[in-house]
């Protein structure tokens, strides 16, 4: 079968960001299927043109083609510019998608939700099934964060969300916490294929000595956050935890990644005179194993909002796959995963004192920390293995085509 994926934030393994779709596409190709991906030349993480900014066709092999179509080159300047960026990609991806021949199924994904409009329209014009994947609850998250405030835009966004849920042949969610929401908004057919990780990409025996040597960390206990530096990530809490532990010379915090808030965070850390916290550049997924190998514990954090209790963050599964204990500052469904796997400690969201206390505890109980890490990796292999989850996608695609 030939799957057409429209995904503005798509990233390959040698780029920084979430690579769920690249990994699934690679698995599809290994099974003899064909995948065409329409994406943007603008990094969703940094808002800058990425290394593969050409608008040319990139043929990875006979069965994988990646097209990077135009997107307004200002993403993080303001919400208005962000919307223009999304709409520009919606239009350019629609035009390019209509040129792709012999498609059996169109796979749309949200957020941003605008690209899903292109996927729906292409599917209808080509008379093939339309699968909508919901990766977070937009616009609900944006409304609760206060990013989306205009009443007219809120009304239009909610209408668009309902329209797409109702007109998708199938809605796939990556967290059980999303099921009730999409059902209430009109989705008729729903499948849950959770986030996960490929344990083979991580070597739990590695110690990350190169990174430790590069930054002079030595044998310090390293608590690592790897991911986006945005408003929703609540990273000032980590800065305040580091401030609380300035006299503890054995613990060091590392923030790996990029995002709209990074410059402000760096300035704040400078003002706080944090010598026990280091910012590093984002790294490609195929280099993330080296970063996590240097970690003694890994931090997953979001703002303490009620809706965030519904999410399955990608980074938690990678932390688990790397066999590192998780300091989890997110309540809800992902807390259940971590606690059932016994692979980390729950930290009260938004509470820097609790983060500092739990970090110290792990640094003083290294054997227990290693035990947690091993348990997390086993949970990934057993319950959240990327290959097995990709097989679920193949089954869903085939069933949808058969019934479509």
C-alpha positions as CSV (number, residue, x, y, z in Angstrom):
1,X,0.0,0.0,0.0
2,X,1.0,3.6,-0.5
3,X,0.5,5.9,2.5
4,X,0.6,9.7,2.1
5,X,1.4,11.5,5.4
6,X,1.0,15.3,5.7
7,X,2.9,16.4,8.8
8,X,4.4,19.9,9.2
9,X,6.5,18.9,12.2
10,X,7.9,15.7,10.7
11,X,11.6,15.1,11.6
12,X,14.1,12.4,10.6
13,X,16.4,10.6,12.9
14,X,19.3,13.0,12.1
15,X,17.2,16.0,13.2
16,X,16.2,17.3,16.6
17,X,12.6,16.6,17.6
18,X,10.1,13.8,17.8
19,X,10.7,11.1,15.3
20,X,7.7,8.8,15.9
21,X,6.6,9.1,12.3
22,X,10.0,8.6,10.8
23,X,10.4,5.4,12.8
24,X,6.9,4.2,11.8
25,X,7.6,5.0,8.2
26,X,10.8,3.1,8.3
27,X,9.0,0.1,9.7
28,X,6.3,0.3,7.0
29,X,9.0,0.4,4.3
30,X,10.7,-2.7,5.8
31,X,7.3,-4.5,5.4
32,X,7.2,-3.6,1.7
33,X,4.9,-0.6,1.8
34,X,5.5,2.9,0.2
35,X,5.3,6.2,2.1
36,X,5.3,9.7,0.8
37,X,5.7,12.5,3.4
38,X,4.8,16.2,2.9
39,X,6.5,18.4,5.5
40,X,7.9,21.8,6.1
41,X,11.4,23.2,5.7
42,X,11.0,25.1,9.0
43,X,11.9,23.4,12.2
44,X,8.9,23.1,14.5
45,X,11.3,23.1,17.5
46,X,13.4,26.2,16.8
47,X,11.3,28.0,14.2
48,X,14.4,28.2,11.9
49,X,15.1,26.6,8.5
50,X,16.5,23.2,9.1
51,X,19.4,21.5,7.3
52,X,16.9,20.0,4.8
53,X,15.3,23.3,3.8
54,X,15.3,22.7,0.1
55,X,11.8,22.4,-1.5
56,X,13.1,19.6,-3.8
57,X,12.0,16.0,-3.6
58,X,14.1,14.0,-1.2
59,X,14.1,10.3,-2.2
60,X,15.5,8.3,0.7
61,X,14.9,5.1,-1.1
62,X,12.5,3.6,-3.7
63,X,9.7,3.5,-1.1
64,X,10.2,6.7,0.9
65,X,9.9,10.2,-0.5
66,X,9.9,13.4,1.5
67,X,8.7,16.7,0.1
68,X,9.4,19.9,2.0
69,X,6.9,22.5,0.8
70,X,6.6,26.2,1.5
71,X,5.8,27.5,4.9
72,X,5.9,31.2,6.0
73,X,9.3,31.4,7.6
74,X,8.3,33.0,10.9
75,X,7.0,30.6,13.4
76,X,7.7,31.8,17.0
77,X,7.4,35.6,16.6
78,X,3.8,35.7,17.7
79,X,0.6,33.7,17.7
80,X,-0.6,35.6,14.6
81,X,2.6,34.8,12.7
82,X,2.3,31.2,13.9
83,X,-1.2,30.9,12.4
84,X,0.1,32.4,9.1
85,X,2.8,29.8,9.1
86,X,0.3,27.0,9.6
87,X,-2.1,28.2,6.9
88,X,0.7,28.7,4.4
89,X,1.8,25.1,4.9
90,X,-1.8,23.9,4.7
91,X,-2.1,25.5,1.2
92,X,1.4,24.4,-0.1
93,X,0.9,20.8,1.3
94,X,-2.5,20.6,-0.4
95,X,-1.1,21.6,-3.8
96,X,1.9,19.1,-3.5
97,X,-0.3,16.3,-2.2
98,X,-2.6,16.5,-5.2
99,X,0.4,15.7,-7.4
100,X,1.2,12.5,-5.6
101,X,-0.2,9.5,-7.5
102,X,-1.7,6.2,-6.7
103,X,-2.3,6.9,-3.0
104,X,-4.2,4.3,-1.0
105,X,-4.7,6.2,2.2
106,X,-4.1,9.8,3.5
107,X,-2.7,10.1,7.0
108,X,-3.3,13.5,8.7
109,X,-2.0,14.5,12.1
110,X,-2.7,17.2,14.6
111,X,-1.3,19.6,15.9
112,X,-1.2,21.9,14.0
113,X,-4.7,21.1,13.1
114,X,-4.7,23.1,9.8
115,X,-2.6,20.5,8.1
116,X,-5.3,18.0,8.8
117,X,-7.6,20.0,6.6
118,X,-5.3,19.4,3.7
119,X,-5.2,15.7,4.5
120,X,-9.0,15.5,4.6
121,X,-9.5,17.4,1.4
122,X,-6.8,15.3,-0.5
123,X,-8.4,12.1,0.8
124,X,-11.8,13.1,-0.5
125,X,-10.5,14.3,-3.9
126,X,-8.6,11.1,-4.3
127,X,-11.5,9.0,-2.9
128,X,-9.3,7.2,-0.4
129,X,-9.7,6.8,3.4
130,X,-8.7,9.6,5.7
131,X,-7.0,8.7,9.0
132,X,-6.6,11.5,11.5
133,X,-4.0,11.1,14.2
134,X,-4.5,13.2,17.4
135,X,-1.1,13.8,19.1
136,X,-2.4,16.4,21.5
137,X,-5.8,18.1,22.2
138,X,-5.6,21.2,20.1
139,X,-7.2,23.7,20.5
140,X,-8.0,22.7,24.1
141,X,-4.4,22.9,25.2
142,X,-3.9,26.3,23.6
143,X,-7.0,27.6,25.2
144,X,-6.1,26.4,28.7
145,X,-2.6,27.7,28.3
146,X,-4.0,31.1,27.4
147,X,-2.2,31.1,24.0
148,X,-5.5,31.2,22.2
149,X,-7.7,33.9,23.6
150,X,-9.6,35.6,20.8
151,X,-13.3,34.5,21.1
152,X,-13.8,34.3,17.3
153,X,-10.6,32.3,16.8
154,X,-11.6,29.9,19.6
155,X,-15.0,29.4,18.1
156,X,-13.6,28.7,14.6
157,X,-10.9,26.4,16.1
158,X,-13.5,24.4,18.0
159,X,-15.7,24.1,14.9
160,X,-12.8,22.9,12.8
161,X,-11.8,20.3,15.4
162,X,-15.3,18.9,15.5
163,X,-15.5,18.9,11.7
164,X,-12.3,16.9,11.3
165,X,-13.2,14.4,14.0
166,X,-16.6,13.8,12.5
167,X,-15.3,13.5,8.9
168,X,-12.3,11.3,9.6
169,X,-12.8,7.7,8.6
170,X,-10.7,6.8,11.7
171,X,-9.3,8.8,14.6
172,X,-6.1,7.5,16.2
173,X,-5.0,8.8,19.5
174,X,-1.6,8.2,21.2
175,X,-2.9,8.4,24.8
176,X,-5.8,6.8,26.5
177,X,-6.5,10.2,28.1
178,X,-7.6,11.6,24.7
179,X,-10.3,9.0,24.0
180,X,-13.2,10.6,25.9
181,X,-12.4,14.1,24.4
182,X,-12.4,13.1,20.8
183,X,-15.5,10.9,21.3
184,X,-17.3,13.9,22.9
185,X,-16.2,16.1,19.9
186,X,-17.8,13.8,17.4
187,X,-15.2,11.1,16.4
188,X,-17.1,7.9,15.4
189,X,-14.3,5.4,15.1
190,X,-11.3,5.6,17.5
191,X,-8.2,3.5,17.9
192,X,-5.5,4.0,20.6
193,X,-1.9,3.4,19.5
194,X,0.3,4.8,22.3
195,X,3.5,6.6,22.1
196,X,6.5,4.4,22.7
197,X,10.2,4.0,21.9
198,X,12.7,1.8,20.1
199,X,14.8,0.3,22.9
200,X,17.4,-0.8,20.3
201,X,18.4,2.8,19.8
202,X,19.6,3.1,23.4
203,X,22.5,1.3,25.1
204,X,21.8,1.2,28.8
205,X,25.4,0.2,29.6
206,X,26.9,3.4,28.1
207,X,28.0,6.0,30.6
208,X,28.1,9.1,28.4
209,X,31.7,9.8,29.2
210,X,32.3,12.0,26.1
211,X,29.6,14.4,27.2
212,X,30.7,14.4,30.8
213,X,34.3,15.1,29.7
214,X,33.3,17.8,27.2
215,X,31.5,19.9,29.9
216,X,33.6,18.8,32.9
217,X,30.9,17.1,34.8
218,X,33.1,14.3,36.0
219,X,31.2,12.0,38.4
220,X,28.4,14.4,39.3
221,X,24.8,13.2,39.5
222,X,23.3,14.5,36.3
223,X,19.6,15.3,36.0
224,X,18.7,15.8,32.4
225,X,15.8,17.4,30.7
226,X,15.7,16.8,26.9
227,X,13.1,18.4,24.7
228,X,11.3,21.6,23.7
229,X,11.9,24.8,25.6
230,X,8.4,26.2,25.4
231,X,5.8,27.9,27.6
232,X,4.0,24.6,28.3
233,X,7.3,22.9,29.5
234,X,7.4,24.9,32.7
235,X,11.3,24.9,32.7
236,X,11.6,27.7,35.2
237,X,10.7,25.1,37.9
238,X,14.0,23.3,37.1
239,X,15.9,26.5,37.4
240,X,14.4,27.1,40.8
241,X,15.2,23.5,41.9
242,X,18.8,24.1,40.8
243,X,18.9,27.3,42.9
244,X,17.7,25.3,45.9
245,X,20.6,22.9,45.4
246,X,23.4,25.4,44.7
247,X,25.3,24.2,47.8
248,X,25.1,20.6,46.7
249,X,28.2,20.2,44.5
250,X,27.4,16.6,43.6
251,X,24.2,17.4,41.5
252,X,24.1,19.2,38.2
253,X,21.1,19.9,35.9
254,X,21.3,19.8,32.1
255,X,18.6,21.2,29.7
256,X,19.0,19.9,26.2
257,X,17.0,21.3,23.3
258,X,15.6,24.5,21.9
259,X,12.4,26.5,21.7
260,X,10.8,29.9,22.0
261,X,11.6,30.3,25.7
262,X,15.2,29.2,25.6
263,X,16.8,32.7,25.4
264,X,14.6,33.9,28.3
265,X,15.5,30.9,30.4
266,X,19.2,31.3,29.8
267,X,18.9,35.0,30.8
268,X,17.0,34.0,33.9
269,X,19.6,31.3,34.8
270,X,22.4,33.9,34.4
271,X,20.6,36.3,36.7
272,X,20.1,33.5,39.3
273,X,23.9,32.8,39.0
274,X,23.2,29.1,38.5
275,X,26.6,27.3,38.3
276,X,24.9,23.9,38.6
277,X,22.8,24.1,35.5
278,X,23.9,23.9,31.9
279,X,22.0,24.5,28.6
280,X,23.1,22.5,25.6
281,X,22.2,22.6,21.9
282,X,19.4,20.3,20.6
283,X,20.7,17.0,19.3
284,X,19.4,14.7,16.6
285,X,17.4,11.7,17.6
286,X,20.3,9.4,16.5
287,X,22.5,11.2,19.0
288,X,20.1,11.3,21.9
289,X,21.3,7.9,23.1
290,X,24.7,9.5,23.9
291,X,23.0,12.4,25.9
292,X,20.8,10.1,27.9
293,X,23.7,7.7,28.6
294,X,25.3,10.5,30.5
295,X,22.2,11.1,32.7
296,X,21.7,9.6,36.1
297,X,18.0,10.7,36.0
298,X,15.8,12.3,33.5
299,X,13.1,15.0,34.0
300,X,9.7,15.1,32.3
301,X,7.8,18.3,33.1
302,X,4.7,20.2,32.0
303,X,2.8,23.0,33.5
304,X,0.3,21.8,36.2
305,X,-2.8,22.1,34.0
306,X,-5.7,19.7,34.3
307,X,-5.7,18.8,30.6
308,X,-2.0,17.8,30.7
309,X,-3.1,14.8,32.8
310,X,-4.3,13.3,29.5
311,X,-1.0,13.2,27.7
312,X,1.6,10.5,27.0
313,X,4.8,12.6,26.4
314,X,7.3,11.0,23.9
315,X,10.3,11.9,26.1
316,X,9.1,9.7,29.0
317,X,9.3,6.6,26.8
318,X,12.7,7.5,25.5
319,X,13.9,8.0,29.1
320,X,12.6,4.6,30.0
321,X,14.1,3.0,26.9
322,X,17.5,4.5,27.9
323,X,17.2,2.7,31.2
324,X,17.2,6.0,33.2
325,X,14.9,6.7,36.2
326,X,12.2,9.3,35.5
327,X,11.6,12.4,37.6
328,X,8.0,12.8,36.5
329,X,6.4,16.2,37.0
330,X,3.2,15.3,35.1
331,X,0.1,13.8,36.7
332,X,-2.5,11.6,35.1
333,X,-2.2,8.8,32.6
334,X,1.6,9.0,32.2
335,X,2.0,8.8,36.0
336,X,0.1,5.5,35.9
337,X,2.6,4.2,33.3
338,X,5.6,5.2,35.4
339,X,4.2,3.9,38.7
340,X,3.1,0.6,37.2
341,X,6.6,0.1,35.7
342,X,8.2,1.3,39.0
343,X,10.6,3.3,36.9
344,X,10.8,6.6,38.6
345,X,9.5,9.1,41.1
346,X,6.4,11.3,40.8
347,X,7.2,14.9,41.6
348,X,4.4,17.4,42.3
349,X,3.9,19.5,39.1
350,X,5.1,23.0,39.5
351,X,6.9,22.3,42.8
352,X,10.6,23.1,42.7
353,X,11.1,22.1,46.3
354,X,9.8,18.6,45.6
355,X,12.0,18.3,42.5
356,X,15.0,19.2,44.5
357,X,14.2,16.8,47.2
358,X,13.5,13.9,44.9
359,X,16.7,14.6,42.9
360,X,18.7,14.5,46.1
361,X,17.0,11.2,47.1
362,X,18.0,9.5,43.8
363,X,21.5,10.8,44.0
364,X,21.8,9.2,47.5
365,X,20.2,5.9,46.3
366,X,22.1,5.1,43.1
367,X,21.4,1.3,43.3
368,X,17.6,2.0,43.5
369,X,17.9,4.5,40.7
370,X,19.5,1.9,38.4
371,X,16.9,-0.6,39.4
372,X,14.2,1.9,38.3
373,X,16.0,2.5,35.0
374,X,16.1,-1.2,34.3
375,X,12.4,-1.6,35.1
376,X,11.5,1.2,32.7
377,X,13.4,-0.4,29.8
378,X,11.7,-3.7,30.4
379,X,8.3,-2.0,30.3
380,X,9.2,-0.4,26.9
381,X,10.3,-3.7,25.5
382,X,7.1,-5.4,26.8
383,X,4.4,-2.8,26.4
384,X,5.6,0.2,24.3
385,X,7.9,-1.2,21.7
386,X,8.0,1.0,18.6
387,X,8.1,-2.0,16.1
388,X,5.0,-3.6,17.7
389,X,3.2,-0.2,17.7
390,X,4.1,0.3,14.0
391,X,2.6,-3.1,13.3
392,X,-0.6,-1.9,14.9
393,X,-0.6,1.1,12.5
394,X,-0.2,-1.3,9.6
395,X,-3.2,-3.3,10.8
396,X,-5.2,-0.2,11.2
397,X,-4.3,1.0,7.7
398,X,-5.2,-2.3,6.1
399,X,-8.5,-2.6,7.9
400,X,-9.4,1.0,7.0
401,X,-8.6,0.3,3.3
402,X,-10.6,-2.9,3.3
403,X,-13.7,-1.1,4.8
404,X,-13.2,2.1,2.8
